[in-house]
């Protein structure tokens, strides 16, 4: 993960137009997603605020959110067949008379020997033979298999191994192993030490382009780049979800409306982000339907409670 766990969860929720929240029992939930086919998604307004309850408001036109040409860049995650995920390759490397590389362990300066947290970071090849980062791996080579399959200069399967395993941890992390070796005081040339397993790799730089030709003809081309690493290409209503999401994002950008910043003395503790409500700013105007984007509650020692709400018109 690039950021904190909470930021990554919020990014995941945003990819599916959902909201992540923590309940009283400390259970994390993803709610209010129009793509959740197992639960009813309601756009009904359950609360109203009028001019007698609103203490302050500001209007934002949100013109900066308009776009008529969307490029949605996303990351695909692909499962691979069992293959080599890591092999020892730290310099210096020597070559024997057959030009085979091997690694002379003549002292204890090698990091895989001296470090108690040496990281064997997994990589895997995709169908095109290109190396990709591994985000998850299972069915990893066991410690016994790791030792058995080591190729050491001058050794044979019947000889006592010249290496001892100080640490071989493949459970703490799913994208790497923690390895530490001991060479038993022998002068050793290591030809091969490898870890195998099944992997899920990340394929970056996939893009989907959608546009509205009528809007472009009327207002000129306005491009917006959107990036998400959590989009799925599984089918949603007979269409790849990433394609459907790109189309919905385009409609959101075309139909973007103004928003408001509101304050009220009412303690709207029961309100939730993603919910809909109706507001009226003065007695001469009608009620407007809005969606809550952000909430802040301010408790002060010598001032009244203030609920601050950022909403967007729908």
N, C-alpha and C positions, 0 to 999 in steps of 0.2 A: 504494500500500500504506500502511496506517495505521501499521504497526509495522516491525520489522526483517524482512529476508527470511526468517530462520529462524523467527520467530514466525508469519509468514504461512504458511510451509510446514507448520508444526505445526497451524495452524488448518485448513488444507486437509486434512491427514491426519485430524484429529479429525472432520471432517464425514463422512468415509467409514469411521470406526472403524478407522483404519489407524495405523501407526507409521512415522515418517520417520527414516531412519538414514543414516549416511555410511560407506561401505565403505573398505577399504584403498586402493582405487584412486581414492578421493575422489568416487565416484559416489553421488549421492543416490538412495535407493530408498524406495518406499512398500510396506510389507509388512504381513502379518498382518491383512488386511482380509477380513471374511466376505463382502464384496460383490465380491471379485475372482474372477470366474468363470474366468479363464484359469489360475489356480494353485490348488492344493489348500490349503484352510484347515483346519488340524488343531488340535483341542483336546486332543490327547493330552498327558499329562504325561511329560516327558522327564527329570525330575530329582526327587529327594526330599531333604528335610531332616528330621531327627528331633531329639529332645530332647538327644541327645549332641553335636549340632553347632550347635544354636541357643544363643547365649549370652545373649540377652535378647529379650523380646517384649512388645508391648502390644496390646490389643484395642480396636477401634473399632466401634461398632454401626452407623454410617452411616445412622442414622435421618433425618438431614437431607437425604439423597438421595432419600427416598421422595416420590412424587407419583402421583396417579391422573388428572390432567388436564393435558395437555401443549399448550402453544402454541409451535409451531415457526415462528419468523420468519426469512425468508430473502430473498436478493436474486436476482432473475432478470436474466439477461444476454440482450439481444435485439439481433439484427443489423438494421440499417436500410438502406433504399435510399440511393443517393447523394444527398446534400443539402448545403445550406450548413452548415458546422460552425463558422465564425467570420466575423464582419465587423467592421470597425473602428468603434468607437462611444465612444471616450474623449471626455469633456467637455473644453473647451466645444464646444457644437454650435450652429450657426446655421441659419436657415431661409430659403430663397429666396422669391421672389414666388409660387411654386407650392406653398409649404409643404413643400418637400422638404428633409430635413436634409442639411447638409454641414459639413465640418470645416475651418476656415480654418488653413492652415499658413503663418502670417505670420512665424514665427521658428523657432528650433530647440529650443523648450522642450517640445514634445510628447515623451512618453516613447518612442513608437515611433521617434522620430528620435534622441533623446539617449541612450537606453539600449541597450547592446549585448546585452542579454539580455531584451528585451521578449517576454513570453510571450503568444501567441495561444492561449488555452485553448479547446478544442473543446467544444461542446454540440450536441445533436441533438434532434429532436422524435420522439416516439413516434407510434403510430397514432392516438392521441387528440389529437394536436397539443400535448402537454405537453413542455416542455423538460426534458431529462435530461442528466446528466453522461456524457461519453464516456470509456470505459476503454481503447478501442483503435480505431484508424482506419487505413485503408489507401486506396490509389488516390487519394492526396491531390493537389490542384491543384499542377501544376509551377510553377517560378519563371517560366517564359515565359508560362504561362496567367495567373498572378497579375498580372503587369505588363500583359498584353494586356487583361484584363477590368477594370482600374481605371477608374473613372468620375471624371473630373476636370473641374471647372468651366472652360468656355471652350476645351476641347481637342476634338480630333477624331481618328479613327483614323489619319489621315495625318500628324498632328503628331508631333514628337519628344517622348517622354514627359518630363514635368517632374520625375518621381521617378527616382532610381536605387536599386537594391536593394543595400544594404550586406551584409545577411545574410538568408538565407531557408533555415532548417533544419527540415525535416520528418522527419528520420530519427533524430535523437537520442532523441526522445520519441514515444510512440504516442498520446498524448492531448493534445498541444499542439504548436505550432510556435514557433520562435524567429525573430523578424522584426525587422529594422532598416532604415529608409528614409533616404534623403538627398533633399532637395528641390531641389538644384541652384541654390540661391539665389533661386528664383522664389517669388512670392506665390501660393499655390495654395489652391483650395477643393476638398477631396476629397469626392465624393459616395459612392463605394463602393470598398471594397477587401475582398475576401472569399476564403475558402478553402473548398473543397468536397471531399467524399470519402464513402466508405462508413464506417459506424461501428458499433461495438458499445456499447450503452448499458446502464446499470445501472438496473433498476426495483426500488426498495426497498419495504419494508413489505408483502410478501406473507406470509401466515400460513396455517398449517394447524393445526387443532384436533382432537385425538384424546383420548378419555377412556374409562375403564372404569366403567360404571354400577354393577357389583357391588361394586367396591372403594369407590366413593363412598358407596354405601348402608351399607357396613360400617364405614368409617373417617372418613366426611365428606370433603368435597371439598378436596383439596390440589393447588394449581395450581403448575406450574413453567413459567417462560418460558425458552426456549432460542433463541439467535440464531446464525445462520451465514450468511456471505455467499458460501459456496462450494458450496451444494447445487445439484444439477441436477434439472430436471424431465423429463429423458429417461426413457424406460421402462426399468424393471428388473424382469424376470420379469412382464411385462405390467401393470406398475403404475408410475406416476410415482415416481421414486426419492425425491423429497422426502416423498411420502406414506408410502412404505415406511419411510423413515428415522424419521419421526415415530412410527409404530407400534412400531418396534423400541426407540426411546428410551422410549416409554411402558412397554414390558415391562421394560426395564432398571430403570426407576424403581420399578415395582411389585415386582419380584423382587430388589431390592437387598439384599445380605447384608453381614454385618460384614467388616471387614478387619483386617489385622495389620501392625504394624511389627516387623520381625525384624532381629536382627544375628547374624552368624556369623563365625567366624575363617576360614572357607573362602574362597579368592579366586575368587568366581563370575564371572570375567571372561567366560566363555562364555555367561552368561545374557543374555537380551534382554527388553526391555519388550514386553508383549503375549503372552509365552509362558506356558505352564501348567506347574505343578509341584505336588507333593504335600508337605504338611508334617504333622508330628506333634509336639505340644507336650509330651506326657508319655506314659509307657509304658502308662497305663491307657486312653488314648483312641485312636481310630483315625486314619488319615491323612485329611487334608482337602485337597480339590483347590482350588487358588487360581490367580489370574492375576496376573502381575507388573505393577504399575503404575509403579514407580519404583525406580531403583537408584542407590546411591552407594557408592563405594569410598574408604576413608580410609587413606592411607599416612602414618605418623607416624615421626619419627626414633627415638623411644624406646619406642614401643608396637607391639603386633602389628597386622597388617593387619585391618581390619574391613569386612565387606560389610554394607551397610544396605539392606534391601528393604522396600518397601511393597507389600502384596498385598491382593487382594479375593477373598473366597470366591465360588465359582461353583456 
